[in-house]
Amino acid sequence: MPCQLQGQLVRITHNLLRDMGGNFPLECLQENVFVAFPATAFASSGAPQLSSSGAKAIYETLKNIDILFEADDPPTQWDQQKLENFQNIVYRQIEESKCMMGSVDTSDYLIRTEGLNTYFGNIAAVLKEKNFSYC
């Protein structure tokens, strides 16, 4: 098997994440917290092929997502089957793409991962502050 992320699994994971919680609950608007996503983490040169540092950034994102979803019990309002599928596919993608992490051949990799680590650290802090509530 070639050492790369499977685009179809990335899309499925994205769709499951988008769909498993449903629409944002109106009763939670007061508690909505904005955490800016580090756009530089996935910046590209416009080439049709994903750069190795871009693929590694996706790998790091998947690892951080896995950690977030291990942290506590997810809201019971979420579609549990979609959540389970999501977690299984994230885990599969992490396992299948570990080989990408062997060598860092691009200078922008550290900038990408620093932004991602800060982003996911901020999300984890907000979730902890809110006691992992549904909102």
Backbone hydrogen bonds, N-H to C=O, Kabsch-Sander energy under -0.5 kcal/mol:
donor,donor_aa,acceptor,acceptor_aa,energy
4,Q,2,P,-1.4
7,G,5,L,-0.8
9,L,6,Q,-0.5
10,V,6,Q,-2.1
11,R,7,G,-2.3
12,I,8,Q,-2.4
13,T,9,L,-2.7
14,H,10,V,-2.4
15,N,11,R,-2.6
16,L,12,I,-2.6
17,L,13,T,-2.5
18,R,14,H,-2.3
19,D,15,N,-2.2
20,M,16,L,-2.6
21,G,17,L,-0.5
22,G,19,D,-0.8
28,C,25,P,-1.8
29,L,26,L,-1.7
31,E,28,C,-1.3
32,N,28,C,-0.6
32,N,29,L,-1.0
35,V,33,V,-0.5
39,A,37,F,-1.5
41,A,38,P,-2.3
42,F,39,A,-1.2
43,A,40,T,-0.8
55,A,51,S,-2.5
56,K,52,S,-2.2
57,A,53,S,-1.8
58,I,54,G,-1.9
59,Y,55,A,-2.2
60,E,56,K,-2.6
61,T,57,A,-2.2
62,L,58,I,-2.6
63,K,59,Y,-2.2
64,N,60,E,-2.3
65,I,61,T,-2.6
66,D,62,L,-2.5
67,I,63,K,-2.0
68,L,64,N,-2.4
69,F,65,I,-2.3
70,E,66,D,-0.9
70,E,67,I,-0.6
71,A,67,I,-0.9
71,A,68,L,-0.6
78,W,75,P,-1.4
79,D,20,M,-2.8
80,Q,78,W,-0.8
83,L,79,D,-2.4
84,E,80,Q,-2.4
85,N,81,Q,-2.5
86,F,82,K,-2.8
87,Q,83,L,-2.7
88,N,84,E,-2.4
89,I,85,N,-2.5
90,V,86,F,-2.6
91,Y,87,Q,-2.4
92,R,88,N,-2.4
93,Q,89,I,-2.7
94,I,90,V,-2.3
95,E,91,Y,-2.6
96,E,92,R,-2.7
97,S,93,Q,-1.3
98,K,95,E,-0.8
100,M,97,S,-1.7
101,M,98,K,-2.0
102,G,99,C,-1.2
105,D,103,S,-0.8
109,Y,106,T,-1.0
112,R,108,D,-2.1
113,T,109,Y,-2.6
114,E,110,L,-2.4
115,G,111,I,-1.9
116,L,112,R,-2.1
117,N,113,T,-3.0
118,T,114,E,-2.3
119,Y,115,G,-2.4
120,F,116,L,-2.9
121,G,117,N,-2.0
122,N,118,T,-2.4
123,I,119,Y,-2.1
124,A,120,F,-2.5
125,A,121,G,-2.1
126,V,122,N,-2.2
127,L,123,I,-2.7
128,K,124,A,-2.4
129,E,125,A,-2.6
130,K,126,V,-2.2
131,N,128,K,-1.5
132,F,127,L,-3.4
133,S,130,K,-1.4
